[in-house]
């Protein structure tokens, strides 16, 4: 798409000033006092019609959807059903799933299925319908088995709730260079949704195990799930920054069985909390203090360097999820029903089913509801699995996710304009 219509721009007011956000290349323009907004938008639109947006000297990242080149680079594996915790917002309600473990023999069958791809780099990501460290007996064998089968260029990533980490497990992560994500929602108060089956809090155990990983030099970051009714986001941010723990934030979504359903009206609570949080980060960045929120810094960088995206992820393009039965899904968040399985390791991947039912992230411009949205090159149509859970239709936008995206990205843009003069030389924006 070349340029935008006037109605396409996002007008944002912050600290008494008005800004225009251009979704086509993520440009932010500050308006002078008494400037006619529509006139400025008309000028910007005319200028951008004279050049192709995706030729902006490498700034844009839009591309045509390659649609199934059949080379698999990322495989998510379900090696353990069930969980040691019963988190109140879990989209899988994994704590209620009967415990099962993937066998060594079954994993070798998965490697046989993947063998055509062993000549290039393969990322194995351990997450799925439970806590993967419950099957540490298999987990510690996997790197050796991969090498024995000729998978000589592998990387390993794992998401764990952190409750079962021991010195042995941590040493294994260090030896095999695992990238570890630990689910932790912040301090004791913010982490109150993450409890054991008997209701005991998990914070103390997990935090101690995080200290163990840090002492051992394991690469790790925390993953925090934010529910829209959370009124303590400032405490969450301070906890991770004060303890110098890198972390990502994500937003709670509807569970497969409807046990947890976030309320759309609570998004306004989130808006107020984000306004408080951006003031905190504004001061931190202005004072050249490191920000440990990788998502917030990453998204500020996206605005600054105008990095647009047209697909939300790589699910079913070069990435798949394989469950404990050998069934294949487009992604680990899309495994709520065997009806949406897209194959099996014994029969292969059904690409026609993926295409027919839209079990893949389309180019955002293919979604009629997203084509003219100001968020289109930021959220790229959002998570197709979450959309399916809500409506059983991957083309149908989620009102909840759209509302979350609106308040979150407005906050990021407000934060960006407030810290823009301090970016040059800032510790958070230096190239690594």
C-alpha positions in Angstrom: 0.0 0.0 0.0 1.3 3.4 -0.9 0.6 6.1 1.6 -2.5 6.4 3.8 -5.9 8.1 3.7 -6.4 11.0 6.0 -8.7 8.9 8.2 -6.0 6.4 8.5 -3.7 8.4 10.8 -3.7 8.2 14.6 -4.0 11.5 16.5 -2.5 11.3 20.0 -2.5 14.1 22.6 0.1 14.0 25.3 1.3 16.7 27.8 -0.6 19.4 25.9 0.9 18.6 22.5 -0.7 16.8 19.5 1.1 14.2 17.5 0.2 12.4 14.3 1.2 8.8 13.9 1.5 7.5 10.4 0.9 3.7 10.4 2.5 3.1 7.0 6.0 3.7 8.3 5.6 4.4 12.0 6.5 8.1 11.6 5.5 10.4 14.5 4.9 14.1 13.7 4.5 16.8 16.3 2.0 19.5 15.3 2.6 23.1 15.9 -0.1 25.1 17.8 -3.2 25.9 15.8 -2.2 23.6 13.0 -5.0 21.9 11.1 -4.7 18.2 11.6 -6.4 17.2 8.4 -4.2 19.6 6.3 -1.1 18.0 7.8 -2.3 14.5 7.0 -3.1 15.5 3.5 0.4 16.8 3.0 2.0 13.7 4.4 -0.2 11.5 2.3 0.6 13.4 -0.9 4.4 13.1 -0.2 4.2 9.4 0.4 2.2 8.6 -2.6 5.3 9.5 -4.6 7.4 6.7 -3.3 6.8 3.1 -2.3 6.7 2.6 1.5 8.6 -0.6 1.4 11.5 1.0 -0.3 12.4 3.2 2.7 16.1 2.4 2.7 15.6 -0.8 4.6 13.5 0.7 7.4 10.4 -1.2 6.4 10.2 -4.9 6.9 7.1 -5.7 4.8 7.3 -8.7 2.6 5.1 -11.0 0.6 4.0 -14.0 2.5 6.2 -16.9 1.3 3.5 -19.4 2.2 5.0 -22.7 3.2 8.4 -23.2 1.8 8.3 -26.5 3.8 11.7 -25.8 5.5 11.1 -26.2 9.2 13.4 -24.1 11.4 11.6 -23.9 14.7 9.9 -26.9 16.5 8.0 -26.5 19.7 7.8 -29.8 21.6 5.4 -31.0 24.2 7.5 -33.3 26.4 5.3 -33.2 29.5 1.6 -32.9 30.1 0.3 -31.4 33.3 1.8 -28.8 35.5 3.1 -28.3 39.1 1.0 -25.1 39.3 -2.5 -24.0 38.7 -2.3 -20.5 37.4 -5.6 -18.8 37.5 -5.3 -17.3 34.0 -3.6 -20.3 32.2 -4.9 -20.5 28.7 -4.3 -24.2 28.8 -5.5 -24.8 32.4 -2.5 -27.1 32.4 -2.8 -27.8 36.1 -5.9 -29.8 35.4 -4.4 -32.0 32.7 -3.5 -35.6 33.6 0.3 -35.9 33.8 2.1 -37.7 30.9 5.6 -37.7 29.6 7.1 -38.0 26.2 9.2 -41.1 25.9 12.7 -41.3 24.4 11.4 -43.6 21.6 8.7 -41.1 20.7 11.2 -38.3 20.6 13.4 -40.3 18.2 10.4 -40.7 16.0 10.0 -36.9 15.9 13.7 -36.6 14.9 13.1 -39.1 12.1 10.2 -37.0 10.9 12.4 -33.8 11.0 15.4 -35.5 9.4 15.0 -33.7 6.0 15.7 -30.4 7.9 18.8 -31.4 9.9 21.1 -29.8 7.4 20.3 -26.3 8.6 19.9 -24.6 12.0 17.0 -26.0 14.0 15.6 -24.4 17.2 13.9 -26.7 19.6 11.5 -24.9 21.9 10.2 -26.8 24.9 6.7 -25.6 25.9 3.3 -26.9 25.4 0.6 -28.5 27.5 2.5 -28.6 30.8 5.8 -28.0 32.7 8.6 -29.4 30.6 11.1 -29.9 33.5 8.7 -32.6 34.9 10.3 -34.7 32.2 13.9 -33.8 32.9 15.0 -37.4 32.4 14.3 -37.0 28.7 15.2 -33.3 28.4 18.8 -33.9 29.5 19.2 -36.6 26.8 17.8 -34.5 23.9 20.9 -32.6 22.9 22.9 -35.9 22.8 20.2 -37.6 20.8 20.1 -34.7 18.3 23.8 -34.9 17.7 23.7 -38.7 17.3 21.0 -38.2 14.7 23.0 -35.7 12.7 21.3 -32.5 14.0 24.5 -30.7 14.5 23.3 -27.1 14.4 20.7 -26.9 17.1 19.6 -24.2 19.6 17.5 -25.0 22.6 14.9 -22.8 24.3 12.6 -23.5 27.2 9.8 -21.9 29.1 9.5 -23.1 32.7 7.5 -22.1 35.7 10.7 -22.4 37.7 9.4 -24.6 40.5 11.5 -27.7 39.7 14.8 -26.1 39.0 17.7 -27.7 40.9 21.5 -27.4 40.6 21.5 -30.4 38.3 18.9 -28.8 36.0 20.6 -25.4 36.0 24.0 -26.9 35.2 22.5 -28.8 32.3 21.0 -25.5 30.9 24.4 -23.9 31.2 26.3 -26.8 29.6 23.9 -27.0 26.6 23.5 -23.3 26.3 19.8 -23.2 26.8 17.9 -19.9 26.5 15.5 -20.0 29.5 12.3 -18.2 30.0 10.9 -18.3 33.6 7.2 -17.5 34.1 7.1 -14.9 36.9 4.7 -12.0 37.2 6.8 -9.8 39.4 6.8 -9.5 43.2 4.7 -11.6 45.6 1.6 -9.4 45.0 1.8 -9.5 41.2 2.6 -13.2 41.2 -0.5 -14.1 43.2 -2.2 -15.8 40.2 0.6 -18.3 40.0 -0.1 -20.8 42.8 0.3 -24.5 43.6 -2.8 -26.8 43.5 -3.2 -26.4 47.3 -3.2 -22.6 46.9 0.3 -22.0 48.2 2.2 -19.1 46.5 5.0 -20.0 44.1 6.9 -16.7 44.3 9.6 -17.6 47.0 10.6 -20.9 45.3 10.8 -19.4 41.8 12.7 -16.3 42.9 15.3 -18.4 44.7 15.7 -20.5 41.6 16.2 -17.4 39.5 19.0 -16.4 41.8 20.5 -19.9 41.2 20.4 -19.4 37.5 22.0 -16.0 37.7 24.8 -17.4 39.8 25.4 -20.1 37.3 25.5 -17.8 34.3 22.5 -19.2 32.5 20.9 -17.0 29.8 17.4 -16.3 31.1 14.6 -13.8 31.1 11.3 -13.8 32.8 7.9 -13.8 31.2 5.2 -11.8 32.9 1.5 -12.2 32.1 -0.5 -9.1 32.8 -4.3 -9.3 33.4 -6.1 -6.2 32.4 -7.5 -5.6 36.0 -4.0 -5.5 37.5 -3.6 -2.3 39.5 0.0 -2.8 40.4 2.0 -2.5 37.2 4.4 0.0 38.6 5.4 -2.4 41.4 5.9 -5.1 38.7 8.2 -2.9 36.7 10.1 -1.7 39.8 10.6 -5.3 41.0 12.3 -6.5 37.8 14.4 -3.3 37.3 15.5 -3.1 40.9 16.6 -6.7 40.8 18.2 -6.3 37.3 16.1 -9.1 35.9 15.4 -9.0 32.1 11.7 -9.6 31.4 9.0 -9.6 28.8 5.4 -8.7 29.3 2.4 -10.3 27.6 -1.3 -10.0 28.2 -3.6 -12.7 29.5 -5.9 -14.2 26.9 -9.0 -16.4 27.1 -8.4 -20.0 28.1 -9.3 -22.9 25.8 -12.1 -24.1 28.1 -13.4 -20.7 29.1 -12.2 -21.0 32.7 -10.5 -17.6 32.4 -12.1 -14.9 30.3 -10.6 -11.4 30.5 -13.1 -8.6 30.7 -13.1 -6.1 27.9 -14.2 -3.3 30.3 -11.0 -3.9 32.4 -8.9 -2.6 29.6 -9.6 0.9 30.9 -7.9 -0.1 34.1 -4.9 -1.1 32.1 -4.9 2.2 30.3 -4.6 4.0 33.7 -1.9 1.7 34.9 0.1 2.1 31.7 0.0 5.9 32.0 1.7 5.5 35.4 4.2 3.0 34.1 5.3 5.2 31.2 6.0 8.1 33.6 8.3 5.7 35.5 10.1 4.6 32.4 10.4 8.1 31.1 12.4 9.2 34.1 14.4 6.0 34.1 15.4 6.5 30.4 16.0 10.2 30.8 18.5 9.4 33.7 20.2 6.9 31.4 19.3 4.0 33.7 19.0 0.5 32.1 15.4 -0.7 31.5 15.1 -4.4 31.9 11.7 -4.6 30.1 12.8 -6.1 26.8 9.4 -5.7 25.2 9.1 -2.0 26.0 12.6 -1.2 24.9 12.1 -3.4 21.8 8.9 -1.6 20.9 10.4 1.8 21.4 13.2 0.7 19.0 10.5 -0.3 16.5 9.0 3.1 16.5 12.5 4.8 16.4 13.8 2.7 13.6 10.4 2.4 12.0 10.4 -1.4 11.9 7.1 -2.6 10.4 5.9 -6.2 10.2 3.2 -7.7 8.1 2.8 -11.2 9.7 2.3 -11.7 13.4 4.6 -14.7 13.6 6.1 -17.6 11.6 3.6 -20.3 12.7 3.0 -22.9 9.9 5.5 -21.0 7.7 8.7 -22.4 9.1 7.6 -23.2 12.7 5.3 -26.0 14.1 4.3 -27.5 17.4 4.4 -31.3 17.9 2.4 -32.6 20.9 3.0 -35.7 23.0 1.0 -37.9 20.6 2.9 -36.8 17.6 0.1 -34.6 16.3 1.2 -31.4 14.6 -0.2 -27.9 15.1 0.5 -24.6 13.6 1.7 -23.3 17.0 1.9 -24.3 20.6 -1.0 -21.9 21.4 -3.2 -23.6 18.8 -3.5 -27.1 20.3 -6.7 -27.0 22.2 -8.5 -29.5 20.0 -7.3 -32.3 17.7 -9.8 -31.0 15.2 -7.3 -28.2 14.4 -4.3 -30.5 14.1 -2.6 -30.0 10.8 -1.0 -33.4 10.6 1.0 -36.1 12.4 4.6 -37.1 12.3 3.6 -40.4 10.7 1.4 -38.9 7.9 3.1 -35.5 7.5 1.8 -31.9 7.4 -1.5 -31.1 5.7 -0.7 -27.8 4.1 -4.0 -27.8 2.2 -5.8 -27.8 5.6 -3.6 -25.0 6.8 -4.4 -23.0 3.7 -8.1 -23.8 3.7 -8.9 -22.9 7.3 -6.4 -20.1 7.7 -4.3 -21.8 10.4 -1.4 -19.5 9.6 -0.7 -15.7 10.0 -1.7 -14.0 6.8 -0.3 -10.8 5.6 -2.1 -8.2 7.6 -3.4 -6.6 4.4 -5.3 -9.8 3.7 -7.5 -9.3 6.8 -10.3 -7.0 5.7 -10.8 -5.8 9.3 -7.2 -4.8 9.7 -6.3 -3.3 6.4 -6.9 0.3 7.4 -6.3 0.0 11.1 -3.5 2.3 12.6 -2.1 -0.8 14.4 -1.7 -3.0 11.3 2.1 -2.9 11.0 2.5 -3.0 14.8 0.3 -6.0 15.7 0.2 -7.5 12.2 -3.3 -8.8 12.8 -2.5 -10.2 16.3 -2.3 -13.8 17.4 -4.3 -16.1 15.1 -4.5 -18.8 17.9 -6.1 -16.3 20.3 -8.6 -15.2 17.6 -9.5 -18.8 17.0 -10.1 -19.5 20.6 -12.5 -16.5 20.8 -14.5 -17.1 17.6 -13.1 -20.3 15.9 -12.2 -18.0 13.0 -8.6 -16.8 12.5 -9.7 -14.0 10.2 -12.0 -12.5 12.9 -10.4 -9.8 15.0 -10.6 -10.1 18.8 -12.2 -7.1 20.3 -10.2 -7.7 23.5 -6.8 -8.0 21.7 -7.6 -4.9 19.6 -8.5 -2.9 22.7 -5.3 -4.1 24.4 -3.3 -3.2 21.4 -4.8 0.3 21.2 -4.0 1.2 24.8 -0.6 -0.4 24.8 0.7 1.2 21.6 -0.7 4.6 22.5 1.3 4.3 25.7 4.5 3.3 23.8 4.1 6.3 21.4 3.6 8.7 24.3 6.7 7.3 26.0 8.7 7.6 22.7 7.9 11.3 22.2 8.8 12.0 25.8 12.2 10.3 25.6 13.1 11.0 22.0 15.6 13.8 22.9 17.5 11.4 25.2 17.9 8.5 22.8 21.3 9.4 21.3 23.9 7.7 23.5 21.4 6.2 25.8 22.3 2.9 27.4 19.0 1.4 26.3 19.4 2.2 22.6 23.1 1.4 22.0 23.5 -1.3 19.4 24.7 -4.6 20.9 
